[in-house]
Amino acid sequence: MLRSAMGYNGAVSAPHRAAALAGRDILEAGGTAIEAMVAAAAAVAVAYPHMNGIGGDGFWVIHRPGQAPVGISGCGRAAGLATPEWYAARGATDAIPSRGAQAALTVPGTIEGWAKALDLVPADRRLPLSQLLAPAIALAREGVAVTANQSLTTADKLATLKGVEGFDETFLVDGAPPEPGYRLRQTALGQTLERLADVGLDDFYRGDIAATHAAFLENAGSPLRLDDFNRFTAEQVTPLKVQVKAGQLYNMIAPTQGVSSLMILALFDRLNVETAESFAHLHGLIEATKLAFIKRNAELGDPDYMATPAQDWLQADDLDALAKQVNPEVALPWPHEAKAGDTIWMGAADREGCVVSFIQSVFWEFGSGLTCPDTGVYFQNRGAGFSLQEGPNQLGPYRRPFHTLNPALAQLADGRVMAYGTMGGEGQPQTQAAVFTRYVLFGQDLQAAVTAPRWLLGRTWGDATTSLKLEDRFDPELVAALTAAGHEVEMIAPFSDLAGHAGAVVMHPSGLMECASDPRADGAAIAI
């Protein structure tokens, strides 16, 4: 039987073992969950580069005992030059290019997010930055064993990445994807991390690293300039929240799809489903997903340009009315416009009761592919998600693009605090709902809830179809019932990347911590 890891001195869940170990070492050294997460975030950027990097964005939801949860939004803004007219002058009138220099149009926000999160740790007890970044620096210099996941992903996406400036030299071996187990050294990235450890994280935005990146990006053909880096700051924000019977749920503000994740669970809460893994369980969550995504696709974007604040979507009366649209027996016709993305989620908890939910991404695998040879940093293509047409997600100077990223946290009525999340673009809210309902509502073991077969409505990481995908470990009778209700069912592999790489960390009132990681990834859940 599957069991989650348990301990009383700290817990960390990450999709790569090196990141989990880096976080564990900081917890064992007396560091906080926030510091452990910075160490893990740096390490996973080196060890799992196809899924995330320091040239991307990052978001935090942080619980501290006796205080309201806080969020950190490391959401990079578009370049000051980034307008539909700028792209039209370069031949892009329908959509922003998804690879190369023109796709690298938003400032990477994750490192500034690390800095804002570390500001929450009292200065007199904060570990030195050099200690937090040491594991990542060692991994970059000494090399990591390329995972099968990275090797396969590189091969699958090679046609769109090969030849992008800096990519081949950094991530290919003699022009080909590295084989699993290949020792990938990222010497330039190691030097960049070492400089950040020596002079501080601000150098990435207002120092030598910023100047190097700005010159490289301009020469390559990106609209990003030094002023875009200089003016950027991450924000401490109040997370979105919604009340359900099990407790209070939190997630990240717009422009992330955190509101969708909260809507799905709040709508499902109103359906009063009693049996896990039943038709009512899956059908109810899938139909709630459709309703949440329809509103998301029509209205979500930079919060400065949305017609209605995302928190208002979570008013009880509006959710009551929306839940009545769920037909308990018949599927709502689909598909809709899907949102793609590549990401990692990680969670941590410390013995003082701080619990962190963290997510870091470069959008597509390897982002834009554009890689600075002097720093080893490749830049996200999150800005490719902007629209060139009018609407809440239209491209404009300093605007924030739609984000699939959303780290989740719950304060349960019985005193438990749960951090949970996943990669998987369109699948993130769906996998969150699967893990939460299985563990919280139906009492499954945390690891069992993460490992159990999952579903995906629509398109996500590396996939183009909009069907309802079911891992083929589901009961055939349940599959037949979903098909009979009108769901367009497609069976996928038993432990498919399409279903995301989930994880969770739970702090109990007794001080017990438990954590789980996803067998679909290369990670670990470590409790000490």
C-alpha positions as CSV (number, residue, x, y, z in Angstrom):
1,M,0.0,0.0,0.0
2,L,1.3,3.5,-0.9
3,R,2.2,5.7,2.1
4,S,3.4,9.3,2.3
5,A,6.7,10.2,3.9
6,M,6.3,11.5,7.5
7,G,8.4,13.4,10.0
8,Y,8.5,16.1,12.6
9,N,11.5,18.2,11.6
10,G,10.7,19.2,8.0
11,A,9.3,18.0,4.7
12,V,10.0,18.7,1.0
13,S,8.5,17.5,-2.2
14,A,10.1,18.1,-5.6
15,P,10.0,16.6,-9.1
16,H,13.7,15.9,-9.1
17,R,15.6,14.2,-6.3
18,A,18.5,16.7,-6.4
19,A,16.0,19.5,-5.6
20,A,14.4,17.6,-2.8
21,L,17.8,16.8,-1.3
22,A,18.9,20.4,-1.5
23,G,15.8,21.5,0.3
24,R,16.2,18.8,2.9
25,D,19.8,19.9,3.6
26,I,18.7,23.4,4.3
27,L,16.0,22.2,6.7
28,E,18.5,20.0,8.5
29,A,20.8,23.0,8.8
30,G,18.0,24.9,10.7
31,G,16.8,26.9,7.7
32,T,13.2,27.8,7.1
33,A,10.8,26.3,4.5
34,I,11.3,29.5,2.5
35,E,15.1,29.1,2.4
36,A,14.7,25.4,1.7
37,M,12.5,26.3,-1.3
38,V,15.0,28.7,-2.7
39,A,17.7,26.0,-2.5
40,A,15.4,23.5,-4.2
41,A,14.3,26.1,-6.8
42,A,17.9,26.8,-7.8
43,A,18.8,23.1,-7.8
44,V,15.8,22.1,-9.9
45,A,16.6,24.8,-12.4
46,V,19.9,23.0,-13.1
47,A,18.7,19.4,-12.8
48,Y,15.4,19.6,-14.7
49,P,16.1,22.3,-17.3
50,H,13.5,21.2,-19.8
51,M,10.8,22.1,-17.3
52,N,12.1,25.3,-15.6
53,G,15.0,27.6,-15.3
54,I,16.1,30.9,-13.7
55,G,15.1,32.6,-17.0
56,G,11.4,32.0,-16.1
57,D,8.8,33.1,-13.7
58,G,7.8,31.9,-10.2
59,F,5.0,32.2,-7.7
60,W,4.7,31.4,-4.0
61,V,1.8,31.0,-1.5
62,I,3.2,31.0,2.0
63,H,1.5,30.0,5.3
64,R,3.1,31.2,8.6
65,P,1.5,30.3,11.9
66,G,-0.7,33.0,13.3
67,Q,-0.6,35.1,10.1
68,A,-2.7,35.2,7.0
69,P,-1.2,33.5,3.9
70,V,0.8,35.7,1.6
71,G,1.6,35.4,-2.0
72,I,4.8,36.3,-4.0
73,S,4.2,37.1,-7.6
74,G,7.4,36.8,-9.7
75,C,5.5,37.4,-12.9
76,G,7.7,39.0,-15.5
77,R,6.3,42.0,-17.4
78,A,6.5,42.6,-21.1
79,A,9.2,44.7,-22.6
80,G,8.6,48.4,-23.0
81,L,8.9,47.9,-26.7
82,A,6.5,45.0,-26.8
83,T,3.5,46.1,-28.8
84,P,1.4,44.6,-31.6
85,E,3.0,47.3,-33.9
86,W,6.5,46.2,-33.0
87,Y,5.7,42.6,-33.9
88,A,3.8,43.6,-37.1
89,A,6.9,45.5,-38.3
90,R,8.7,42.2,-38.0
91,G,6.2,40.1,-39.8
92,A,4.1,38.8,-36.8
93,T,0.5,39.9,-37.2
94,D,-1.5,36.9,-36.1
95,A,0.5,35.5,-33.2
96,I,3.7,36.1,-31.4
97,P,6.5,33.6,-32.4
98,S,6.8,30.8,-29.8
99,R,10.6,30.2,-30.1
100,G,13.6,32.3,-30.6
101,A,14.4,35.9,-29.7
102,Q,11.0,37.4,-30.5
103,A,9.4,34.9,-28.1
104,A,11.7,36.2,-25.3
105,L,9.7,39.3,-24.5
106,T,9.0,39.2,-20.7
107,V,11.5,39.8,-17.9
108,P,12.3,36.6,-16.0
109,G,10.7,37.1,-12.6
110,T,11.6,34.0,-10.6
111,I,14.8,35.2,-9.0
112,E,13.2,38.5,-7.9
113,G,10.5,36.3,-6.4
114,W,13.2,34.3,-4.4
115,A,14.4,37.6,-3.0
116,K,11.0,38.8,-2.0
117,A,10.3,35.5,-0.3
118,L,13.6,35.6,1.6
119,D,12.7,39.0,2.9
120,L,10.0,37.3,5.0
121,V,12.7,35.4,6.9
122,P,14.1,37.5,9.8
123,A,17.5,38.8,8.9
124,D,19.1,37.7,12.1
125,R,18.3,34.0,11.4
126,R,18.6,33.9,7.7
127,L,21.2,31.5,6.2
128,P,23.7,33.0,3.8
129,L,22.7,33.0,0.1
130,S,25.9,31.1,-0.7
131,Q,24.7,28.2,1.4
132,L,21.3,28.2,-0.3
133,L,22.8,28.2,-3.8
134,A,25.7,25.9,-3.1
135,P,23.9,22.7,-4.2
136,A,22.8,24.2,-7.5
137,I,26.3,25.6,-8.2
138,A,27.8,22.2,-7.6
139,L,25.3,20.5,-9.9
140,A,25.9,23.0,-12.7
141,R,29.7,22.7,-12.4
142,E,30.0,18.9,-11.8
143,G,27.1,17.9,-14.0
144,V,23.8,16.2,-13.6
145,A,22.7,12.9,-15.1
146,V,20.2,13.7,-17.8
147,T,16.8,12.2,-17.0
148,A,14.9,10.1,-19.5
149,N,12.2,12.7,-19.3
150,Q,14.6,15.4,-20.5
151,S,16.1,13.3,-23.2
152,L,12.7,12.3,-24.6
153,T,11.3,15.9,-24.4
154,T,14.4,17.3,-26.1
155,A,14.0,14.8,-28.9
156,D,10.3,15.5,-29.2
157,K,10.7,19.3,-29.5
158,L,14.0,19.3,-31.3
159,A,12.5,20.6,-34.6
160,T,11.4,23.8,-33.0
161,L,14.5,24.4,-30.8
162,K,17.5,23.3,-32.9
163,G,19.3,26.3,-34.2
164,V,17.9,28.8,-31.8
165,E,20.8,30.9,-30.6
166,G,22.7,29.3,-27.8
167,F,20.4,26.2,-27.4
168,D,22.4,23.6,-29.3
169,E,25.7,24.4,-27.5
170,T,24.0,24.2,-24.1
171,F,21.6,21.3,-24.3
172,L,22.6,19.1,-27.3
173,V,25.5,16.7,-27.7
174,D,27.0,16.8,-31.2
175,G,23.7,18.3,-32.4
176,A,21.6,15.5,-31.0
177,P,19.5,15.2,-27.7
178,P,21.6,13.8,-24.8
179,E,20.9,10.2,-23.9
180,P,19.6,9.4,-20.4
181,G,22.4,9.4,-18.0
182,Y,24.6,11.8,-20.0
183,R,26.6,14.1,-17.6
184,L,25.3,17.5,-18.5
185,R,27.6,20.2,-17.3
186,Q,26.3,23.8,-17.3
187,T,29.5,25.7,-16.5
188,A,28.3,29.2,-17.5
189,L,25.1,28.7,-15.4
190,G,27.2,27.7,-12.4
191,Q,29.2,30.9,-12.7
192,T,26.0,32.9,-12.9
193,L,24.7,31.3,-9.7
194,E,28.0,31.8,-8.0
195,R,28.0,35.5,-8.8
196,L,24.4,35.8,-7.5
197,A,25.6,34.0,-4.3
198,D,28.5,36.5,-4.0
199,V,26.9,39.8,-4.8
200,G,23.2,39.2,-4.3
201,L,20.1,38.3,-6.3
202,D,19.6,41.9,-7.4
203,D,22.5,41.6,-9.8
204,F,20.1,39.7,-12.1
205,Y,18.1,42.9,-12.6
206,R,20.3,45.8,-11.8
207,G,23.9,44.6,-12.1
208,D,26.4,43.0,-14.4
209,I,24.2,40.0,-15.2
210,A,21.4,42.3,-16.2
211,A,23.7,44.2,-18.5
212,T,25.0,41.0,-20.1
213,H,21.5,39.7,-20.7
214,A,20.2,43.0,-22.0
215,A,23.0,43.3,-24.6
216,F,22.6,39.6,-25.6
217,L,18.8,39.9,-26.0
218,E,18.9,43.1,-28.0
219,N,21.5,41.7,-30.4
220,A,19.5,38.5,-30.8
221,G,16.4,40.4,-31.8
222,S,14.3,40.5,-28.6
223,P,12.4,43.6,-27.5
224,L,13.8,43.3,-24.0
225,R,16.2,46.1,-22.9
226,L,18.2,46.9,-19.8
227,D,15.6,49.3,-18.5
228,D,13.0,46.5,-18.5
229,F,15.3,44.5,-16.1
230,N,16.1,47.6,-14.0
231,R,12.5,48.5,-13.4
232,F,11.2,45.0,-12.5
233,T,10.2,44.0,-9.0
234,A,8.3,41.0,-7.7
235,E,5.2,41.8,-5.7
236,Q,3.9,40.6,-2.3
237,V,0.2,40.0,-2.8
238,T,-2.9,38.8,-1.0
239,P,-3.8,35.3,-2.5
240,L,-7.3,34.6,-3.8
241,K,-9.4,32.6,-1.4
242,V,-12.6,30.7,-1.2
243,Q,-14.4,28.9,1.6
244,V,-15.5,25.2,1.2
245,K,-16.8,22.8,3.7
246,A,-13.4,21.4,4.4
247,G,-11.7,24.7,5.0
248,Q,-10.3,27.8,3.4
249,L,-8.6,27.4,0.0
250,Y,-5.9,29.8,-1.4
251,N,-4.3,30.3,-4.8
252,M,-2.4,32.9,-6.8
253,I,-4.0,36.1,-8.2
254,A,-4.4,36.9,-11.9
255,P,-2.9,36.8,-14.4
256,T,-2.5,33.1,-13.2
257,Q,-5.3,30.7,-13.5
258,G,-5.4,30.2,-9.7
259,V,-9.0,31.4,-9.8
260,S,-9.9,28.5,-12.0
261,S,-8.5,26.0,-9.5
262,L,-10.5,27.6,-6.7
263,M,-13.7,27.7,-8.8
264,I,-13.4,24.0,-9.6
265,L,-13.2,22.9,-6.0
266,A,-15.8,25.3,-4.9
267,L,-18.3,24.2,-7.5
268,F,-17.6,20.5,-6.8
269,D,-18.1,21.2,-3.1
270,R,-21.7,22.2,-4.0
271,L,-22.4,18.9,-5.8
272,N,-22.2,17.0,-2.5
273,V,-20.5,13.9,-4.0
274,E,-20.0,11.2,-1.4
275,T,-18.1,8.4,-3.2
276,A,-14.5,8.5,-4.3
277,E,-13.5,7.3,-7.8
278,S,-17.2,7.2,-8.8
279,F,-18.8,8.5,-11.9
280,A,-20.1,11.4,-9.8
281,H,-16.6,12.2,-8.5
282,L,-14.9,12.4,-11.9
283,H,-17.9,13.7,-13.9
284,G,-18.5,16.4,-11.3
285,L,-14.9,17.7,-11.4
286,I,-14.7,17.5,-15.1
287,E,-18.0,19.5,-15.6
288,A,-16.8,22.0,-12.9
289,T,-13.6,22.4,-14.9
290,K,-15.5,23.2,-18.1
291,L,-17.5,26.0,-16.4
292,A,-14.4,27.5,-14.8
293,F,-12.3,27.3,-18.0
294,I,-15.1,29.0,-20.1
295,K,-15.0,32.0,-17.8
296,R,-11.2,31.9,-17.6
297,N,-10.7,32.0,-21.3
298,A,-13.1,34.8,-21.8
299,E,-12.0,37.2,-19.0
300,L,-8.7,36.3,-17.4
301,G,-5.5,38.3,-18.1
302,D,-3.5,41.1,-16.6
303,P,-5.5,42.2,-13.5
304,D,-5.0,45.8,-14.5
305,Y,-7.1,45.2,-17.6
306,M,-9.7,42.7,-16.5
307,A,-13.4,43.8,-16.4
308,T,-14.0,42.1,-13.0
309,P,-11.4,41.2,-10.3
310,A,-10.8,37.5,-10.1
311,Q,-11.7,37.4,-6.4
312,D,-15.2,38.5,-7.3
313,W,-15.6,35.4,-9.4
314,L,-15.6,33.5,-6.1
315,Q,-18.6,35.1,-4.5
316,A,-20.9,32.4,-3.0
317,D,-24.0,33.5,-4.9
318,D,-22.3,33.4,-8.2
319,L,-20.8,30.0,-7.5
320,D,-24.2,28.7,-6.3
321,A,-25.7,29.7,-9.7
322,L,-22.9,28.3,-11.7
323,A,-23.0,24.9,-9.9
324,K,-26.6,24.6,-10.9
325,Q,-25.4,24.4,-14.5
326,V,-23.7,21.1,-13.9
327,N,-25.8,18.3,-15.3
328,P,-25.1,15.3,-13.0
329,E,-25.7,12.8,-15.9
330,V,-24.7,14.5,-19.2
331,A,-21.4,16.1,-20.3
332,L,-21.4,19.7,-21.5
333,P,-20.2,19.8,-25.1
334,W,-16.5,20.5,-25.6
335,P,-13.7,21.6,-26.7
336,H,-12.4,25.1,-26.1
337,E,-9.2,27.0,-26.6
338,A,-6.5,25.3,-24.5
339,K,-3.5,26.8,-22.7
340,A,-0.1,25.1,-22.9
341,G,2.8,25.2,-20.5
342,D,5.8,23.4,-18.8
343,T,6.4,23.9,-15.1
344,I,7.6,22.4,-11.8
345,W,5.7,22.5,-8.5
346,M,7.5,22.1,-5.1
347,G,6.4,22.2,-1.5
348,A,8.1,22.5,1.8
349,A,7.3,22.7,5.5
350,D,9.5,23.4,8.6
351,R,9.3,22.6,12.3
352,E,8.0,26.1,13.1
353,G,4.9,25.6,11.0
354,C,5.8,27.5,7.9
355,V,4.4,25.8,4.8
356,V,5.3,26.8,1.2
357,S,3.6,26.1,-2.1
358,F,5.9,27.1,-5.0
359,I,5.8,26.9,-8.8
360,Q,8.4,27.9,-11.3
361,S,8.2,27.8,-15.1
362,V,9.5,28.8,-18.5
363,F,6.2,28.2,-20.3
364,W,7.0,25.7,-23.1
365,E,9.8,23.1,-22.7
366,F,13.1,25.1,-22.7
367,G,11.0,28.3,-23.1
368,S,12.1,30.4,-26.1
369,G,15.2,28.2,-26.4
370,L,17.2,31.4,-26.6
371,T,20.3,30.8,-24.4
372,C,22.9,33.3,-23.4
373,P,26.3,31.7,-23.8
374,D,28.0,33.9,-21.2
375,T,25.5,33.1,-18.4
376,G,24.0,29.8,-19.4
377,V,20.5,31.3,-18.9
378,Y,17.8,30.5,-21.4
379,F,14.7,32.8,-21.5
380,Q,11.1,31.9,-21.1
381,N,8.6,32.3,-23.9
382,R,5.7,33.1,-21.5
383,G,5.1,36.3,-23.6
384,A,4.1,34.1,-26.5
385,G,0.8,33.6,-24.6
386,F,-0.1,37.2,-25.1
387,S,-2.7,38.0,-27.8
388,L,-2.1,40.5,-30.5
389,Q,-5.9,41.2,-30.6
390,E,-7.9,43.3,-28.2
391,G,-8.9,41.8,-24.8
392,P,-7.7,41.3,-21.3
393,N,-4.6,39.4,-22.5
394,Q,-3.5,41.7,-25.3
395,L,0.2,42.5,-25.6
396,G,1.3,45.9,-24.4
397,P,4.3,47.5,-22.7
398,Y,4.9,46.2,-19.1
399,R,1.8,44.0,-19.2
400,R,1.6,40.7,-17.5
401,P,0.7,37.6,-19.6
402,F,-1.8,34.9,-18.8
403,H,-0.2,32.2,-16.6
404,T,-1.2,28.6,-16.2
405,L,0.9,28.6,-13.1
406,N,-0.9,28.4,-9.8
407,P,0.5,27.2,-6.4
408,A,-2.3,26.0,-4.1
409,L,-2.6,26.0,-0.3
410,A,-5.4,25.0,2.0
411,Q,-6.1,25.7,5.7
412,L,-8.3,22.9,6.6
413,A,-11.0,23.1,9.3
414,D,-9.3,20.4,11.4
415,G,-6.1,22.5,11.6
416,R,-4.1,20.8,8.8
417,V,-2.3,23.0,6.3
418,M,-1.8,21.6,2.8
419,A,0.4,22.8,0.0
420,Y,-0.1,21.1,-3.3
421,G,0.3,21.6,-7.0
422,T,1.6,20.2,-10.3
423,M,3.0,21.1,-13.7
424,G,0.9,20.5,-16.7
425,G,-0.5,23.8,-18.1
426,E,-4.2,23.1,-18.7
427,G,-4.1,20.2,-16.4
428,Q,-2.9,22.0,-13.3
429,P,-6.3,22.9,-11.9
430,Q,-7.6,19.4,-12.8
431,T,-4.8,17.6,-11.0
432,Q,-5.0,19.8,-8.0
433,A,-8.7,18.9,-7.8
434,A,-7.9,15.2,-8.1
435,V,-5.3,15.3,-5.3
436,F,-7.3,17.5,-3.0
437,T,-10.6,15.7,-3.2
438,R,-8.9,12.3,-2.9
439,Y,-6.9,13.3,0.2
440,V,-9.1,15.8,2.0
441,L,-12.7,14.8,1.0
442,F,-12.3,11.0,0.7
443,G,-9.5,10.3,3.2
444,Q,-7.0,8.6,0.9
445,D,-3.3,8.5,1.9
446,L,-1.5,11.5,0.5
447,Q,0.9,9.5,-1.6
448,A,-1.9,7.3,-2.8
449,A,-3.9,10.4,-3.8
450,V,-0.9,11.6,-5.9
451,T,-0.2,8.2,-7.5
452,A,-3.8,7.3,-8.3
453,P,-4.9,7.4,-12.0
454,R,-5.7,10.9,-13.3
455,W,-7.5,12.6,-16.1
456,L,-7.0,15.6,-18.3
457,L,-9.7,17.5,-20.1
458,G,-8.2,19.3,-23.1
459,R,-4.7,19.9,-24.4
460,T,-1.5,20.3,-22.4
461,W,2.2,19.6,-22.3
462,G,3.2,18.2,-25.7
463,D,-0.3,17.3,-26.8
464,A,-2.8,18.7,-29.3
465,T,-6.1,16.9,-28.8
466,T,-8.9,18.3,-26.6
467,S,-10.5,15.0,-25.6
468,L,-11.0,13.8,-22.0
469,K,-7.8,11.8,-21.5
470,L,-7.9,9.0,-18.9
471,E,-4.9,7.0,-17.7
472,D,-5.6,3.4,-18.5
473,R,-5.6,2.3,-14.8
474,F,-9.2,3.5,-14.3
475,D,-12.0,0.9,-13.8
476,P,-13.4,0.0,-17.3
477,E,-16.9,0.4,-16.0
478,L,-16.2,4.0,-15.0
479,V,-14.7,4.7,-18.4
480,A,-17.8,3.3,-20.0
481,A,-20.0,5.4,-17.9
482,L,-18.1,8.6,-18.7
483,T,-18.3,7.7,-22.4
484,A,-22.0,7.0,-22.2
485,A,-22.5,10.5,-20.6
486,G,-21.1,12.1,-23.7
487,H,-17.4,12.6,-22.7
488,E,-15.1,12.1,-25.7
489,V,-12.7,9.7,-23.9
490,E,-9.2,8.9,-25.0
491,M,-7.0,6.5,-23.1
492,I,-3.4,7.4,-22.4
493,A,-0.4,5.6,-20.7
494,P,-0.8,4.4,-17.1
495,F,1.6,7.0,-15.7
496,S,1.5,9.7,-18.4
497,D,3.4,13.0,-18.4
498,L,0.1,14.4,-19.8
499,A,-1.4,14.0,-16.3
500,G,1.2,16.3,-14.7
501,H,3.9,15.9,-12.1
502,A,2.1,16.5,-8.8
503,G,3.2,16.8,-5.2
504,A,1.9,17.8,-1.8
505,V,3.1,18.6,1.7
506,V,0.8,18.6,4.8
507,M,1.4,20.1,8.2
508,H,-0.7,18.5,11.0
509,P,-1.7,20.4,14.2
510,S,0.5,17.9,16.1
511,G,3.6,19.0,14.3
512,L,3.6,15.9,12.1
513,M,4.5,16.6,8.5
514,E,3.8,14.3,5.5
515,C,4.7,14.7,1.9
516,A,4.2,12.9,-1.4
517,S,5.8,13.1,-4.9
518,D,4.7,11.9,-8.3
519,P,6.0,8.7,-9.8
520,R,5.4,10.3,-13.2
521,A,8.4,12.5,-12.5
522,D,12.0,12.0,-11.2
523,G,11.4,13.4,-7.8
524,A,11.3,12.6,-4.1
525,A,9.3,13.4,-1.0
526,I,11.5,13.6,2.0
527,A,10.4,14.1,5.6
528,I,12.9,14.4,8.4
